[in-house]
Amino acid sequence: MLTLLMVSMALHLGAQTSVNNAVTEYSQLIHNYNLISLGSATFDNYGDTEGPLAINGNLTLTGSGAVATQPAEFGLTSNPTLYVNGQLTLGGTNMLNSGYASLPNLTGTWTWNASQKTLTGGGGALSSINSSSPQAGNNPRTNPAPSGWNWSTLSSSFTAISNTLAAATTNGTITISGQTMSFVAPTGMTSGVAVFTLNAALLNGDMYNGTMFSNVQFNVPNNIDFVINVINAAGTTIFGTGVNFNSGGNYDQLLWNIEPTMSGGHPVTTSVSLGNGGDFYGSVLAPEVDISNACNAIIDGQVVAANFDDEGAELHYTGFVAVLVPEPGTYGAGAVVLCGLAIAWRHRRNRSGLGRQPEPL
């Protein structure tokens, strides 16, 4: 009885802070990176990435493009704007427009030209000639990695945040009216986090749960963050054929938490595509899911993914903003219990085969 009471108290107290603290922790851990890939990443025939990249595995850049093109948007720090823990493959001349590159484990035949700030090899060249950073003039193989960076700890932290958000109670509503899908915060909500559940199994082209829609609209209030938990997403495209993702308001306060497929109580890497050739707005948290863009869609936010594949499009930077500051120590102390409960809840839910019920339209 005491154990049940303690769990009940933990849930009651933690529910007030865990979601707020989780989104804040996400915004802190992702720093100013446009993409953190916990595995590898490929950009095929792309244009530019507005913000920095941090890749744990291998990075492939085909075609000629530029990285970290908008320092005024993401804000330069002492960390590298291109950090690749594995190998680098190039299919042309790729520019690093600001900051510096760190390629500490790069092997193979590479040639560094200090006067041109260019590293040649891997099928192409990486040039930081346009960057004014003092470290841009150093051989990227000797430049330091981000300070205090630990890939294993980072992966565990992002997964814990994702699990906490996945267990949060849905309080926002998805409606379709006049073929516009809207995400609406609870009536009277003036602060905190509005949580939605999007059941990707109910998406079929321009239909959701049997109702047609052609536009997706968000208007995120100033003092609220939106978290959209995407379930049953394996092998699907979020807002694909026939759907226009309209621009709206405050997309820097929108976070997509994409959940993996579960098997035997364990996550299975899931592949999910985003967009329909236009912009896909909002930041993405998918530490156990492979993310790609569909139909050359531009992703406009910060992305955490198990692996990342971008085809024929730029990656735009919109930094995620957590509107509430957590109470000191609450996430580190309270979320440990809540995260454990979240993991158990998610595993039990998937074993039952029921999942969360779709929201009414």
C-alpha positions, 0 to 999 in steps of 0.5 A, a space after each residue: 500500500 505504501 509503495 502504491 502511495 509513493 508511486 501515486 505521489 511521485 506521479 502527481 508531483 512529477 506530472 507538474 514538472 516532468 514534461 516541462 523539464 523534459 522539453 527544457 532538457 532537450 533544448 539544452 542538450 541539443 545546444 545550437 546544432 541543426 542536427 544531432 545524429 546518434 548514428 550516421 547521416 547522408 545529405 544527397 544532392 543537397 543545398 545547404 544546412 543553415 546550422 551546425 551538424 554533429 554526427 556520431 557515425 559517418 557523414 556523406 555529403 554528395 553534391 556541392 553545398 555548405 554547412 553552418 551558413 546562418 551563424 546569426 540564426 544559431 549563434 556561434 559557440 566554442 563548439 565545432 560547427 561540423 563534428 563527425 566522430 566517424 568517417 567523411 565521404 564527399 561528392 564535391 566541394 563542400 563549404 564550411 561557412 562559419 565555425 570550424 570542423 572537428 574530424 578526430 577519427 578520420 582515416 584514409 588519404 587526406 591532404 590539408 592545405 593550410 593556406 586555402 583552409 581545405 581538406 581534400 580526400 574522400 572523393 571531394 573537398 571540405 573548405 573552411 575558407 569562408 569562415 573567420 574562426 581562428 580554428 578554421 585554419 587548423 587541420 580538422 583532424 586535430 581540432 577538438 570535439 565539443 567540450 564534455 561531449 559523450 555520445 553514449 551519455 547523450 544518447 541515453 539522455 535523449 532517450 530518457 527525455 523521449 520516454 518521459 514525453 511519450 508517457 505524458 497525458 494527452 491534453 491537446 486536441 487534433 481537429 479537422 474542419 474545412 479540410 484543415 487539420 489543427 492542433 489546439 491547446 486546452 481551453 484556458 491554458 496560458 503556460 506549460 506544455 500542450 501534449 498531443 498524440 498523432 497516430 500515424 497508423 490513421 494517416 493515409 495520404 490526405 486522410 486521417 482516421 477517415 477524414 480528408 484534410 489538405 492543410 496542417 495548421 499550428 498557431 502555438 501560443 506565446 507561453 506554451 510549448 507543443 509536444 506531439 507524440 507520434 505513435 505507430 509511425 514505422 514506415 510511414 510519411 508524416 504529412 505526405 501526398 496531397 498535404 500542405 504544411 502551412 506556415 503558422 506561428 511560433 514553430 520554435 516552440 513545437 517538438 515532434 517526439 517520434 516513438 519507435 516500434 516495440 518488439 518483445 519490450 524493446 525498441 526496434 529502429 523505425 524509419 519515418 519520412 517527413 513532409 511533402 516537398 514543402 517545409 516541415 516545421 518544428 524540431 524533432 526528437 527521434 533518438 531511436 528512429 531513422 529520419 528522412 525527408 520526403 519529396 525534397 521536403 525542407 525540415 525547419 527545426 532542430 533534429 535528433 535522430 538515430 540516423 538521418 537521410 536528407 535527399 535534395 533539400 536544405 536543412 533549415 535552422 529554427 532553434 527550439 525554445 522551452 518557454 518554462 525554466 524547470 525548478 532546480 534539480 527537479 529533472 535530475 531527481 524526479 525524472 529518474 523515477 518518472 522515466 522508469 515508469 514511462 519505460 515500463 508503461 510504454 513496454 506494457 502498452 506495446 505488449 498489450 497491442 492496444 497503443 493509445 487510442 486515436 483522438 476524436 476528430 
